[in-house]
Amino acid sequence: MKHRVRTLAAVLLIGSCVSCVGPARTTSTYQGKAGHTAQAALSQLQTALLAVKTSNRGNMLHAYLLVALSQAEDNFSSIQATFDSIQPPQSEVADQVRDKLDKILSDGSDGLAQLRIAARRNDTATVTATAKDLTQTADQLSAFSEDPTP
C-alpha cells in the first residue's frame, strides 16, 4: 500500500512539473518562444479558416464545421495560455514582444469565439465577415512568427 502511495505521489509530482512553463532567461530566448507560439497559433487559425472555406463551398457537413471550429478554438486557447505562463526576462524589449503578441493572440481568440458562435447559429454572413477579419489576424501572426521583434 505504501509503495502505491509513493508511486502515485511521484507520478503527480512529475506531472505537475511537466505542465509548468518556466521563465525565459534571455530576451532572444523569449523572442524565440514568442515566434513559436505565433506559428502554433497561426496553424489553428488556418485550420478554422480552411474549415469555413470548405464549408462555404458545400464540401463539409455543418456538424463537422462546428467540431473543427471548437477544436481550433480550444487549441488556440491552450497555446495562448502556455505563452502567457512564460515569465519574460526583465527587459523592455521582452515586454514589448509580450504586449505585441498578446494583442494579436487576443484578437485571434476573440475572432475564433465569434466564428464558432456564428457557425452554431448558422449565421453565414457573420461567419464570412469574421473569417475575413481572422485572415488579417493570421497575416499578423505569420509576420510575427517570421520576425518577433517589437
Helices and strands as residue ranges (DSSP letters): H 2-19, H 27-56, H 62-84, H 92-120, H 124-146
